[in-house]
Amino acid sequence: GLSAAAAAIAVTALLFRVIGPSRTRLVAQIVSAVIGAGFVIALQVVAVLSYGTLSRFAFLTSDTAARIAPAPDSPLWWPARAALGDREIMLLLLAASLVLLGAVMAAFAPRFADTVARVAANPAAVAQGRARTFRPGSRQQALRRKEFLLLRRDPWLLSQSLMQMLYLLPPALMLWRSFSGTSTAIVLITPVVVMAAGQLAGGLAWLTISGEDAPDLVATAPLPPSRVTRAKVEVVLIAIAVVFAPLVAALAFASPGQAVVTAIAIIIATASAAAVQLWFRAQAKRSQFRRRQTSSRIATFAEAFSSIGWAATAALALTIPVVALASGILTLLTLAIAWKISPRQA
């Protein structure tokens, strides 16, 4: 902890000087999330490639990990030995950490006042740039521009939505490893892409629908509530199209029919995720994005089952069309049940 604090002070002060306070906060949030998820995903990827399982412990307890691990008497094991009760090493590490923290504080303490002043002045800073001319357009276009502007201003929240797609890499890799020797290996691309689209659409829909920071102000817009909601859903559809259109276009070169099925399934999965967020709409702050899945367990399961169902339906439509019909009906039934028990209907 002391060593981490020393490193954090040094890196933060350096980033403040290089990129400024606001960008430092953004970079720190995104990098910390990517690093945290990267450890889990990387271990699962190695386990899939080596042992055909998603369990990260399969690799950590393997002979391969034992061979590449440091020797038992290596200083790299000192933190573990200290945690296990080796007092001499614990005192040595504690002394070294205190010295490191003291040296960092002595080096950067004279600059703390300037750093705090820059942080305090940052919110009041006025952006300098060329004046933007007023762009005429419809009220619907103004609402869409407003939603896109909010997403662009808060890339950390957008990165949190994209993080959900990274967690699909290990199961996608496992499926590819299991079926890569068959003639239908390319079909595996479709369910992975459709599920990723459904998950990303759910996060974006929550941001635009439930994570509205000024709902009272938006309610005063000279538009019916249905038009406002439609503009928010259109933003989700456009964002999903921008992200996944290149993937579908690349897939069209290999299999045009599969590309069409994938595109249709992406649209349906996106619409389903947005519908679930509309049915279980609960006003919240955008800062609560990480805890959005704890607000309504039913909405969480409905969104997950919807993405899985449409992904399975798309894959079956390319392999066993008759079974795909049954899968689609079950997915629609799941959505119907969710709609029936949603607070809007209750």
Secondary structure, DSSP 8 states (H G I E B T S, - for coil): -HHHHHHHHHHHHHHHHHH-HHHHHHHHHHHHHHHHHHHHHHHHHHHHHHHS-S-THHHHTSHHHHHHS--TT-GGGHHHHHHTT-HHHHHHHHHHHHHHHHHHHHHHGGGHHHHHHHHHHSTT--------------HHHHHHHHHHHHHHH-HHHHHHHHHHHHTTHHHHHHHHHHHTTSTTGGGGHHHHHHHHHHHHHHHHHIIIII--S-HHHHHTSSS-HHHHHHHHHHHHHHHHHHHHHHHHHHHHHH-HHHHHHHHHHHHHHHHHHHHHHHHT-----GGGGGGGGGT-HHHHHHHHHHHHHHHHHHHHHHH-HHHHHHHHHHHHHHHHHHHHTSTTT-
